[in-house]
Amino acid sequence: MTVLENPPLALYVHFPWCVRKCPYCDFNSYTLRGPLAERDYVAALRADLSAQAQAVPGRAVNSIFLGGGTPSLFSPAAIAEVLAVAGERPGLAPGLEVTLEANPGAVERGRFAEYRAAGVTRVSLGAQSFDAQRLAALGRIHSPDDTRRAAEELHAAGLDNFNLDLMYGLPGQDSAGAMADIEAALSLAPAHVSHYQLTLEPGTPFAASPPRLPDEDTIERMLARCRERLETEGFAQYEVSAYARPGRQCCHNHNYWTFGDYLGVGAGAHGKLTNASAHEVARTRQAREPRRYLASAARGVGTCTVVAAEQLPFEFMLNVLRLSAGFEPRLFSSRTGLPWGAVEPAVRQLMARDLIVEDGGQYRASPLGWRFLNDVLLSFLPESPKSVG
């Protein structure tokens, strides 16, 4: 009999406000108009976290990600308060990773040392580019020098385990420009680099009025050159868009990609929780709009939906096939409660097309499979064609 197991548990905390909403962004974020409602929002987070912790008795949090929006708009004292509540309930595992997302243009000087004192162990810095013209096209509020100063302060604060977010395929960007961004990032000695292609997401200003982007051949060339350069500097690509120095992979994101559990706290936050005794996996979601969230969090209001068994293969593969190391069949069964036979025919068909490869009992997407990952994933949707062509 296949046994569903409770996987490691993480905590995601969402902070929904930004100084300005970027035209490419489809995250649940809102331009800050007026004073930041820090005290009210932290109080709502406290109530939300306490209510959700009841669903995970005896399970400690192994990583925390403070995302947004722009969490660095909130004071170190507010961040410390949120972490203190998490420490009380559900509780924190020793030595856990605590990541704070920060916008280089929205962090006051000297705050990184205070964030570290509050309990932050890792920072993800939204650089996006080191070209002022590209940043303006993206609607970013910071300059390249703001990113450089922020990186200097991170090192000075002892937070050398930091990530730089970079984007490629930007309006007006060529391969040389993408490489220049990589070189500028490497000069700041990050531990991790996230390298994302700009995509036009539905409902964003960029989708409504698309900027002129590089063609696919140019994008393929810039990605290949950037990947090679990162690897020569000791950054291993362990996920489709993530590169890290040895031992510096993002623990929190790795938990997502291995279909682990996480509490989602804050406006619009999503969560995933396994109940092994009930043999079910559920998705949770909080109210998206900040005012509605503030009104509902104290009552523990949110939605919880059990994932249908036939949907679990797709949800599992959606995450795990992003990893360069792939997965073992046992992980599939322990995280979904389904037998390997539920996906083995589709996996075999994809292997026959060189889209998935097997090595030492590990299954992973091939380079071709990574390139056409969305098409590969269609093979795991219920009642979908089981071939890619």
Steps between C-alpha positions, in 0.01 A plus 500: 500500500627849411547713811454877498751670730502845656793678327715780644306816588590855396339839561432768240400848623369749243540877525285649223614862460758652266613858448387454141352206311724384214326463162614138453400379848201269550568435870245600760647844564362851532647848471527650845278805527535674833666374819594134529250317725783318673345446842162388368656269246737336748207446737312329216802282424517398865135394501528327162808302599354395834183377330682307227746343744212292637508296178863390552529386864844374590657607169778760520574745218826424315525821295331839476465726198388860546379601154292756323442764397790658683554358852792739553244782531429350843726582791744249652288512816193391305692214339632394841145492636378275218792261549438494875138394446612224263745385765221459751257328268550285297866516610829522314758234420856577618717691256220570254542723195308830513494689169394863461420643158631853464479772236831690472305824474283437807750411774627768734876504559611288793184290513657174385692468826172553686321242285774252580458573871125442457567146372546536123776270372469549124395787271364492145581829330290603201774635273335394168765686294805724536408705194323823597311510170374143544396574859300801383329285235405252775356776720748433781554773759867423573825570318796267437692685770218431749554127442876533540460690828248245627740213424781681683276544803399134491863393515569752778202366697627142474218402263725366226242227424300717264332452164490740209190487279586568136276507194595444137319543171426862595372773265790614284744250654753306295724209598785735597264690731388181673864399549583844641230448763654164595847654531365783717321250722809280540705804605275530809582144619148364554449144620207440267367639172144465374487552123150545355382571147260794482156367410185694417252387765125537438341797674820706520567832322774329298248244372253776407766705322792265426849646477727381220694201630798309356415213265518139617837430337655799678348390829638147457848639431497733800378224730769257383777757541378613843468140621853419386642810669328425831622142493861607439474708820387201705124553486321169437160510331286294737163622370373644170561859612725460805880486536687465827846462644556168683273471803313822422188368328179662625360251754155656491461484123646149493217400733248631245671316216499168687126539572549579866239668721476866589273730694399806300442803723408851387284666236453264205744244638466142381590193702528124454436259786514121515287306745653152494244350738213618277698408187447839335688803371331839524559850365426806712450861393452825690301806389695686229409863553679644807192665651300180473789307646528736795129454566506121472832388647391540862219252434737254337303527178650344188426225252622142513452265205601135485699424185332227294708184467503524120648851523790405729732361228492833315551703818795282603666510158435874464746549783747213500583504127646848552787341696818398317539201735150372433327259737466137603173308457478465878478879537205506263316236701578642844397855402183410305388170655476355148687198359780558251284323244272807495763691300742239372332461156518875436859511624596215265340674204690819578825303537443353154495857366815599694303746713560314827811300584573246774837473673563275799133485592456878472259640240550852370418722206761487223642827361237470225234429763599809696475707184145375439404443863145632464434246226650221712270586788191466282564125500412487870172685483195275539345397168775674301689357204791292627744608235688813407562582138 
